[in-house]
Amino acid sequence: MGLKNTGGIKVLFTEAEYKERVRKTKVRMREQGIEVMMSTHPANMNYLTGYDGWSFYVHQCVLVSLDQEEPVWIGRNMDANAAKVTTYLSPDNIRNYADEYVHSPVGKHPIDYVVDVIKEKGWDDKRFGLEMDQFYFTHKTYQILNEKLPSASFADANLLVAMVRQIKSLAEIDMMKKAGKIAEKVMQTGIDELEVGRRECDVAAAISQAQISGTKDIGGDYPAIVPLMPAGKGIDAPHLTWSERRYEKNEPVILELSGCYNRYHAPMARTVYLGEPPQKMVDITKFVVEGLEETLDFIKPGVSCEEVEEKWRNSIAKGELVDASRLGYSFGLNYPPDWGEQTASMRPGDKTVLKENMTFHLIPIIWQEDIGFEMSSAIRITEDGCEEFYNFPRELFNK
């Protein structure tokens, strides 16, 4: 079956692809003794059903049961309309609670409604998998489930769906390649807009405009992380955004940005020096570029995340450099506040074996005194190596 067109909005993937995702999720559920999976992370909800909407500030979930073919989407009544036009689900599997459950002054809670659906389905004595360590799963949710489903049992299945998401379909890879094209424009915009005396907020505005407008042929989406733009004395604080401060001469600026297409990302980091860069920064750039290229050449299916990190660490040791954090992490489909998948990281101890169509963001971070440097690569694992999602110079930019 092809793409469903509902009211002018197309479900992104074929129904067959969504069904295959659900099938793989159920395989993992059986392996972990889970009868009903309750997924609250919006990326997992999107992955399993196609649902897309800025509604994750209220309670919502997708239920996947071993004894029902389709998942059940549950959310706020006004968001059910988004479920109708973005998911492949039949109307019976789109359930919604009334607005009186939202921030209710009379004690109603959206999870009360979720419990009612569970009881209606006859799932109230099942073993549930819960995403216990996700941004969107609250302590109150767990309290209500325990109190009102006394015959049920609950297990932590925090990364169950995320592990299925690790290996991308070819259709997903195509989405990420388009995000990569947007990323090229976004990074070039950021570099072009940087000027001594310019306000940080004005540069951020130009970057955001480029992210959303995309290219001439590919419309952009909002990324899961806003532009990260540490500069000057804040150069060693990698998650700073922007202020009304004006850029000064002879200071480094790090840009960590992403192209985003239909919630799929292609993150990229580059460093710019406003003025003539000191020799120390030039030397760091040389060793990081060489190390990153050696590491990319090393990557292929069958090697582990920790082996990749070891290759990187040994390479930059030639320049007496030490990376400040993990080398990289898996990424792809996501919503705020993170484009990372929280599954595999390229660091010592992570024995995850690389497989074709896994995707990683490799982001070396080097800090030395008042110098900060980042230069990243977003890749997919191919049949015999890896390839980047974008084509952008690996160098220290200076203006």
PyMOL commands that set and color helices and strands:
alter all, ss='L'
color gray80, all
select helices_A, chain A and resi 15-31+42-49+77-86+91-93+99-101+110-121+139-148+160-165+170-193+200-213+232-234+279-298+305-319
alter helices_A, ss='H'
color red, helices_A
select strands_A, chain A and resi 5-6+9-10+36-39+61-65+72-76+94-97+127-130+153-156+251-261+264-274+328-331+340-346+359-362+365-368+371-374+377-381+386-388+397-398
alter strands_A, ss='S'
color yellow, strands_A
deselect
rebuild
show_as cartoon
